[in-house]
Structure formats: C-alpha cells, structure tokens
Amino acid sequence: MADALATVALLLVAAAATVAVLQRDPARQAIVLSLLGLALAVLFTVLQAPDVGLAQLAVGSAVTPLMILLTVRKVRRKGRRE
C-alpha cells in the first residue's frame, strides 16, 4: 500500500513539474509551483520524512509562490508607468 501511494505521489510531482515548465505566464507558473510544493510535501510525508514535508509545505507551497506573485505584480506595474 505504501509503495502504491508513493508511486501516485511521485507521478503527481512529475505531472505538476511538467505543467509548471510548460506555462508561459509567470503568475500561472507561481500557482502551479504552489501545487508542486503541495505534491512534494505529500511525497515527503509518504516517504516518512514529515519534518521535510512540513518545511516544504510552508516554503514551497506558500512563501515562494507568494514572493513570485508579488514580484510579478510589481514588475508589471512598473512596466505600465514607463
């Protein structure tokens, strides 16, 4: 059962990473990156590394995509003014 769950989580990570790479818009990339972080957190938890999964959940699913979205927003605003 654990092997099947790990396989499903790994496939989910691979699919989310592929979708993130194929996105052209940075805002959409950040959203997909958040889903990738969530999938990685699940994978780490399934692989019995809950501390790494918790860190990934906080950083990879919340902080990094938020910083990317704020940066994209600021760059787009600056581009409109000039």
Biotite code that builds the C-alpha atoms (Angstrom):
import biotite.structure as struc

atoms = struc.array([
    struc.Atom([0.000, 0.000, 0.000], chain_id="A", res_id=1, res_name="MET", atom_name="CA", element="C"),
    struc.Atom([2.806, 2.417, 0.857], chain_id="A", res_id=2, res_name="ALA", atom_name="CA", element="C"),
    struc.Atom([4.556, 1.702, -2.452], chain_id="A", res_id=3, res_name="ASP", atom_name="CA", element="C"),
    struc.Atom([1.394, 2.450, -4.407], chain_id="A", res_id=4, res_name="ALA", atom_name="CA", element="C"),
    struc.Atom([0.867, 5.693, -2.500], chain_id="A", res_id=5, res_name="LEU", atom_name="CA", element="C"),
    struc.Atom([4.479, 6.726, -3.091], chain_id="A", res_id=6, res_name="ALA", atom_name="CA", element="C"),
    struc.Atom([4.118, 5.946, -6.800], chain_id="A", res_id=7, res_name="THR", atom_name="CA", element="C"),
    struc.Atom([0.968, 8.052, -7.066], chain_id="A", res_id=8, res_name="VAL", atom_name="CA", element="C"),
    struc.Atom([2.633, 10.927, -5.211], chain_id="A", res_id=9, res_name="ALA", atom_name="CA", element="C"),
    struc.Atom([5.689, 10.693, -7.456], chain_id="A", res_id=10, res_name="LEU", atom_name="CA", element="C"),
    struc.Atom([3.521, 10.764, -10.581], chain_id="A", res_id=11, res_name="LEU", atom_name="CA", element="C"),
    struc.Atom([1.688, 13.785, -9.197], chain_id="A", res_id=12, res_name="LEU", atom_name="CA", element="C"),
    struc.Atom([5.013, 15.555, -8.616], chain_id="A", res_id=13, res_name="VAL", atom_name="CA", element="C"),
    struc.Atom([6.176, 14.733, -12.149], chain_id="A", res_id=14, res_name="ALA", atom_name="CA", element="C"),
    struc.Atom([2.913, 15.975, -13.668], chain_id="A", res_id=15, res_name="ALA", atom_name="CA", element="C"),
    struc.Atom([2.928, 19.217, -11.656], chain_id="A", res_id=16, res_name="ALA", atom_name="CA", element="C"),
    struc.Atom([6.572, 19.889, -12.554], chain_id="A", res_id=17, res_name="ALA", atom_name="CA", element="C"),
    struc.Atom([5.856, 19.318, -16.236], chain_id="A", res_id=18, res_name="THR", atom_name="CA", element="C"),
    struc.Atom([2.874, 21.667, -16.170], chain_id="A", res_id=19, res_name="VAL", atom_name="CA", element="C"),
    struc.Atom([4.948, 24.313, -14.357], chain_id="A", res_id=20, res_name="ALA", atom_name="CA", element="C"),
    struc.Atom([7.639, 24.156, -17.022], chain_id="A", res_id=21, res_name="VAL", atom_name="CA", element="C"),
    struc.Atom([5.133, 24.406, -19.856], chain_id="A", res_id=22, res_name="LEU", atom_name="CA", element="C"),
    struc.Atom([3.404, 27.534, -18.513], chain_id="A", res_id=23, res_name="GLN", atom_name="CA", element="C"),
    struc.Atom([4.449, 30.786, -20.189], chain_id="A", res_id=24, res_name="ARG", atom_name="CA", element="C"),
    struc.Atom([2.847, 33.289, -17.803], chain_id="A", res_id=25, res_name="ASP", atom_name="CA", element="C"),
    struc.Atom([4.882, 33.804, -14.602], chain_id="A", res_id=26, res_name="PRO", atom_name="CA", element="C"),
    struc.Atom([1.739, 34.248, -12.494], chain_id="A", res_id=27, res_name="ALA", atom_name="CA", element="C"),
    struc.Atom([0.390, 30.887, -13.648], chain_id="A", res_id=28, res_name="ARG", atom_name="CA", element="C"),
    struc.Atom([3.800, 29.346, -13.078], chain_id="A", res_id=29, res_name="GLN", atom_name="CA", element="C"),
    struc.Atom([3.683, 30.539, -9.475], chain_id="A", res_id=30, res_name="ALA", atom_name="CA", element="C"),
    struc.Atom([0.283, 28.960, -8.936], chain_id="A", res_id=31, res_name="ILE", atom_name="CA", element="C"),
    struc.Atom([1.400, 25.665, -10.437], chain_id="A", res_id=32, res_name="VAL", atom_name="CA", element="C"),
    struc.Atom([4.592, 25.915, -8.368], chain_id="A", res_id=33, res_name="LEU", atom_name="CA", element="C"),
    struc.Atom([2.394, 26.082, -5.293], chain_id="A", res_id=34, res_name="SER", atom_name="CA", element="C"),
    struc.Atom([0.648, 22.880, -6.350], chain_id="A", res_id=35, res_name="LEU", atom_name="CA", element="C"),
    struc.Atom([4.047, 21.306, -6.983], chain_id="A", res_id=36, res_name="LEU", atom_name="CA", element="C"),
    struc.Atom([5.121, 22.263, -3.472], chain_id="A", res_id=37, res_name="GLY", atom_name="CA", element="C"),
    struc.Atom([1.997, 20.645, -2.085], chain_id="A", res_id=38, res_name="LEU", atom_name="CA", element="C"),
    struc.Atom([2.632, 17.477, -4.080], chain_id="A", res_id=39, res_name="ALA", atom_name="CA", element="C"),
    struc.Atom([6.232, 17.381, -2.848], chain_id="A", res_id=40, res_name="LEU", atom_name="CA", element="C"),
    struc.Atom([5.055, 17.807, 0.742], chain_id="A", res_id=41, res_name="ALA", atom_name="CA", element="C"),
    struc.Atom([2.739, 14.825, 0.299], chain_id="A", res_id=42, res_name="VAL", atom_name="CA", element="C"),
    struc.Atom([5.572, 12.810, -1.266], chain_id="A", res_id=43, res_name="LEU", atom_name="CA", element="C"),
    struc.Atom([7.948, 13.600, 1.594], chain_id="A", res_id=44, res_name="PHE", atom_name="CA", element="C"),
    struc.Atom([5.291, 12.638, 4.109], chain_id="A", res_id=45, res_name="THR", atom_name="CA", element="C"),
    struc.Atom([4.618, 9.358, 2.323], chain_id="A", res_id=46, res_name="VAL", atom_name="CA", element="C"),
    struc.Atom([8.357, 8.659, 2.288], chain_id="A", res_id=47, res_name="LEU", atom_name="CA", element="C"),
    struc.Atom([8.366, 9.100, 6.086], chain_id="A", res_id=48, res_name="GLN", atom_name="CA", element="C"),
    struc.Atom([10.065, 12.477, 6.237], chain_id="A", res_id=49, res_name="ALA", atom_name="CA", element="C"),
    struc.Atom([7.330, 14.561, 7.887], chain_id="A", res_id=50, res_name="PRO", atom_name="CA", element="C"),
    struc.Atom([9.701, 17.309, 9.036], chain_id="A", res_id=51, res_name="ASP", atom_name="CA", element="C"),
    struc.Atom([10.895, 17.885, 5.472], chain_id="A", res_id=52, res_name="VAL", atom_name="CA", element="C"),
    struc.Atom([7.291, 17.677, 4.257], chain_id="A", res_id=53, res_name="GLY", atom_name="CA", element="C"),
    struc.Atom([6.211, 20.323, 6.747], chain_id="A", res_id=54, res_name="LEU", atom_name="CA", element="C"),
    struc.Atom([9.034, 22.641, 5.700], chain_id="A", res_id=55, res_name="ALA", atom_name="CA", element="C"),
    struc.Atom([8.170, 22.070, 2.048], chain_id="A", res_id=56, res_name="GLN", atom_name="CA", element="C"),
    struc.Atom([4.536, 22.830, 2.776], chain_id="A", res_id=57, res_name="LEU", atom_name="CA", element="C"),
    struc.Atom([5.416, 26.155, 4.367], chain_id="A", res_id=58, res_name="ALA", atom_name="CA", element="C"),
    struc.Atom([8.117, 27.299, 1.978], chain_id="A", res_id=59, res_name="VAL", atom_name="CA", element="C"),
    struc.Atom([7.300, 25.602, -1.320], chain_id="A", res_id=60, res_name="GLY", atom_name="CA", element="C"),
    struc.Atom([3.532, 25.924, -1.196], chain_id="A", res_id=61, res_name="SER", atom_name="CA", element="C"),
    struc.Atom([3.121, 29.326, 0.415], chain_id="A", res_id=62, res_name="ALA", atom_name="CA", element="C"),
    struc.Atom([6.134, 31.604, 0.751], chain_id="A", res_id=63, res_name="VAL", atom_name="CA", element="C"),
    struc.Atom([7.920, 31.126, -2.579], chain_id="A", res_id=64, res_name="THR", atom_name="CA", element="C"),
    struc.Atom([4.808, 31.400, -4.826], chain_id="A", res_id=65, res_name="PRO", atom_name="CA", element="C"),
    struc.Atom([3.663, 34.439, -2.837], chain_id="A", res_id=66, res_name="LEU", atom_name="CA", element="C"),
    struc.Atom([7.020, 36.151, -3.334], chain_id="A", res_id=67, res_name="MET", atom_name="CA", element="C"),
    struc.Atom([6.945, 35.349, -7.050], chain_id="A", res_id=68, res_name="ILE", atom_name="CA", element="C"),
    struc.Atom([3.400, 36.701, -7.428], chain_id="A", res_id=69, res_name="LEU", atom_name="CA", element="C"),
    struc.Atom([4.283, 39.918, -5.590], chain_id="A", res_id=70, res_name="LEU", atom_name="CA", element="C"),
    struc.Atom([7.385, 40.383, -7.737], chain_id="A", res_id=71, res_name="THR", atom_name="CA", element="C"),
    struc.Atom([5.456, 39.797, -10.969], chain_id="A", res_id=72, res_name="VAL", atom_name="CA", element="C"),
    struc.Atom([2.822, 42.283, -9.833], chain_id="A", res_id=73, res_name="ARG", atom_name="CA", element="C"),
    struc.Atom([5.428, 44.938, -9.065], chain_id="A", res_id=74, res_name="LYS", atom_name="CA", element="C"),
    struc.Atom([7.265, 44.423, -12.369], chain_id="A", res_id=75, res_name="VAL", atom_name="CA", element="C"),
    struc.Atom([4.019, 44.640, -14.347], chain_id="A", res_id=76, res_name="ARG", atom_name="CA", element="C"),
    struc.Atom([3.027, 47.868, -12.560], chain_id="A", res_id=77, res_name="ARG", atom_name="CA", element="C"),
    struc.Atom([6.430, 49.384, -13.215], chain_id="A", res_id=78, res_name="LYS", atom_name="CA", element="C"),
    struc.Atom([6.180, 48.473, -16.903], chain_id="A", res_id=79, res_name="GLY", atom_name="CA", element="C"),
    struc.Atom([2.833, 50.270, -17.249], chain_id="A", res_id=80, res_name="ARG", atom_name="CA", element="C"),
    struc.Atom([4.168, 53.525, -15.792], chain_id="A", res_id=81, res_name="ARG", atom_name="CA", element="C"),
    struc.Atom([7.017, 53.812, -18.275], chain_id="A", res_id=82, res_name="GLU", atom_name="CA", element="C"),
])
